[in-house]
Amino acid sequence: MRSGSTIVRPGAPGEPTRELGADEVSRVAAAEFTPADVRFMQGMIAHHAQALTMGRLAATRAGSEGVLLLALRIESSQATEIELMERWLSDRGQEVPLSELDYQIPSSAGEPVRMPGMLTDGQIAQLEAASGPDFDRLFLPHMIRHHEGALTMVRELFTYQGAARDGEIFRFASDVDSDQRIEIARMVRILTGGP
């Protein structure tokens, strides 16, 4: 709970509202999430971390202003979202993965797994070696596929019974879905030379 913020619980009819303490807020939050929610947030941290890597490459390699501006927007929004996901996990006493560890998280069996749409090390190396229009021709299809992977992750989250009941994760997953779709449309327009 952020300092200075107050959370109140409405009382029953005729009863007063009451302010919740930090420990009560944590207990209420902890009661409203599932293992699928945790895996989604952990996996999306790794997913967003790779998008940040790709965006940072565009800062020095992009061949067009459209690609550069798109990459800067992605970098800004996803860095903020990583902070939100880390806080969400931490507030619920869950493991916060190190986003820079090869963009992987452990599966339920404990083996490292990459999220849908993630680029391989070879594809990242291709981006690192490219510049100008060649970079743009690689970056845009790779980022489209990466964003489509995030859409898959959101769809998968909503298939688990009881998942995304927590209002914060529901809003976040819905925002990811909407934002990624908008950015995919922008990237397709840039690729096809549309307005």
C-alpha positions, 0 to 999 in steps of 0.5 A: 500500500502506498504511503498516504493512500487510504483504503476503506471497507464499506459497512453493512447497511446502517454501519459506518465504513472503516479504514483498513490497515496495511496488513488487512489490505495485504490479506484481502489482496492475497485472498483474491489471486490464483497461481495463474495470476502469479504466473501471468504477472511473472511471465509478463515481466520477462515478456516486457523485459525483452520488449525493452531490450528491443526498444533500446536497440531501436534508439540507436539503430532505427531507420525511420522516425515512425519506428523510433517513436513507436519503440520509445512509446513501447519502452516507456509504457512497458517499463512502467508496467514492469514496476506495476507487476513487480509491486503486485507480486511483492504485495502478495508475497510472491516471487518477483523474477529478475527481468534480465535473466534471459527473459525466462521464468520457471514452469510449474515443473521448475524448468525455464520457459520462454513466453509466447512470441519471445525472440530467440537469442539469434533473432536478438543478435540479428537486430543488434547487427542491423541498422537503418531500413534493415533494422526496421524490416526486422524490428517491426515483424519481430515486435508484431510477433512479440505483441501477439505473444502477449495477446496469447498470454492474456487469452490463456490467463482468462481461460483459468477458472478464478483467474483475473478476479483481482480488479488490478490484474483484470484491468492490467490484462485488459489494458495489455490486450488493448494496447498491444492490439493498437500497437500491432495496427500501428506497426502494420501501417508502418510496414505497409506504408499506410497513414 
